């Protein structure tokens, strides 16, 4: 289960959020109501970009021992979720809902990426929701939360 994954865990989590209709890809033609655009590895702001958006980043994970029978090291990659919003209370409510969704809905979740199945076995928080404040250049509020995950290319 801990073989190197050729796809980033952040990419898998973003796909899962889209599958759950909690997010949509930035170029979506008909996004689900209430869902925000999700980026992977960046949260860009440019003319025409949505003020309200989210991004998922790969971060440092956690090594969790070794199986005595095989010597395999158990690895849990790190994930960071970031939400940007023009309103403080709404932005905090959005990341709180995503926090719950990630911790409760990512049990053995299959995600298809380019017709290849991947599995998110679990997502565990390693922090509470952190308010980063307002970005000086955009005046939008930023929120973040950190997690570790267990992912694989097989169940």
N, C-alpha and C positions, 0 to 999 in steps of 0.2 A: 504494500500500500504506500510505501514511502519512496518509490522510485522517483527519479527526477522527472518533473512534469514539463513537457515541452511548451506548455502554454502558461501564462502567468495566472496565479490564483486570483489576482485582482480582476483579470479579464473574465474568469469563470464566475466570480461573484457579480460582476456587472451584468453578465448574461442572465444569471438567476434573477436579479432584480427586474430585468426587462421581461423575463418569462412570467414573473408574478404581477406584471402590470404596475409595479411600483416606480418604474423608470422607463425611459425610452431613449433610443439612440438619437443623437443630435440632428440627424437628417431624416427622422421619421416623418412620413407624410401625414399620418393620422394617429397622433399619439393618444394613449389612454387619458381620459379626463383626470386631472389632478397629478399626473406623473410628471416628473422633471427630467430634462435631458441628463444623461449620465456619460461621463468621459472616463477614460482609463489612463492613469499616469499624468494627468494634467487637468487643471480647471481653468481653461482659457476665458479671457474676457476681451471681447473685440466688438466693434460696431455690428449690431445685429444679433449679438449673443444674448441669450436669455439671462436676465438678472438672477433668476432662481434656477439653480442647477446643482448637480452633484458630481463627485468624482470618486473613483476607487483607486487606491495606490497599493503597490507591493511595498512592504516594509520588512524590517528584521523580524524574524519569527522566533521560535523557541525549539531548542533541542530537548527531547523528552526521554532521555535514556536510550537503552539498547536492548534488543531482544537477546536473551542469553543463548537460545537455541541456534540462532542464525548470525548474530552479531550485527544485524541491521539496526541502524540508528533511526529512531523515531523523530521525524521532523514535522513541525507545524509552522507553515509560512505565515508571515504577518500581513495583515490587511489594514489599511486606513480608509475610513469613509469620511468624506468631507462634503458639507452642504453649504451653499452660498444662497443668501436670501435677502431681499430688500427690507423685510420686517423681522425684527428680533423674535417675537413670540411665535410667529408662524414658522420661521426657520428652525427654531428649537423644537417645535412640535413635529416638524417633518423628520428631523434626524432622530428624534425619540421613537417615532413610528418605525423608521428603518432599522434602528437598533433592536427593537423588539422582533421585527421580521427576520433579521439576520440570525438572532439567537434562537428563535423558535421554529423557523421554517426551513432551516438548512440541514436537515437530517437525511442523509442518503439521497440528496437531491441530484437527479441526473440533469446535466446541462449539455446540449448538443452544440458543438462549435464546428462549422464546416463539415457536417455529417459525421463527426467523431464524438462519441460519448465520453464525458468526463463526469466525475462524481464529487460533490461536496458532501463529505461525511458529517461535518459539523463546523460551526463557527462559534467561538467562545470570546466574549469581551475581555480585554485586558485593561480597559480604562472605562471611566464613566464618560458622559458627553462633556466635551471641553468647548467652551466658548472662546474663540480666538479674537473676538472683537470685530471692529469695523475696518475694512481695508481702506487705507488712506486715499488711494486713487479712485476707487469706485464707490466708497461709502456704503458698501454692502456688508452684511454681517456674515461671518464665517464660523462654522461649527465643525467639530471633528470628533471621531471616536475610533478606538483602536481594537483590533481583534486578532486572534490566531485561528487558523483553519486546518482541517485535515482534508486533503484533496487527492484524487488519484485518477488514473485513466481506466480503472476497472473497479467493480464493486467488490 
